[in-house]
């Protein structure tokens, strides 16, 4: 009998495990279900499309932790791939300078930049609507989305030039500042507050070229969290301590002679 058993295709096996272990999401709507399946398949553009449709539904709770995390994961992977491509292409610039391939590289780089901008603007337009729907008493959700807004304007600032860069840089700073003001209502050890401090400090270091301000932000967040480490909630211990480690690593590198950023991103919580 055992020898005649039919083998199950690996994908079906994975899909069945997914459905069985996450059956509660089935009641959340078809878009959430499809987004989660897309995530398992690492098809993040599909995942982002499903999350846009889900977040645009009137009955969707935009403040829900699962909803905002899925939205963040989807777009972070989509934009992350395009940012990586842009950095690689930018690094090739000197190698192709003066050669026939210089114009080809420039054209292709512009194509990637256009795609990156399109993703960022899609997210930012969606965030404008989402933030209006977040209840004023839901501090962690407000900080989360304002931080996300600052992040995507920062990504635009990485590739923008001249007056366009000045404009998106200002918008990124304003979003981060708004999130920082709101985050004062959260405990210093809260992972969203710490994640904001990490990314805002990177904004000052990489985009505004103000290392002293970057270090001040990172150190303040780290010191405040250390002072209340004994109050850290068990369910957020892993996330919070990871971000604290990234803050400390950046501080160490930023104050050394050979400063490079590591941990310039954090998985949103």
Secondary structure, 3 states (H helix, E strand, C coil): CHHHCCCCCHHHHHHHHHHHHCHHHHHHCHHHHHHHHHHHCCCHHHHHHHHHHHHCCCCCCCCCHHHHHHHHHHHHHHHHHHHHHHHHHHHCHHHHCCCCHHHHHHHHHHHHHHHHHHHHHHHHHHHHHHHHHCCCCCHHHHHHHHHHHHHHHHHHHHHCCHHHHHHHHHHHHHHHHHHHHHHCCCCCCCHHHHHHHHHHHHHHHHHCCCHHHHHHHHHHHHHHHHHCHHHCCHHHHHHHHHHHHHHHHHHHHHCCCCCCCCCCCCCCC
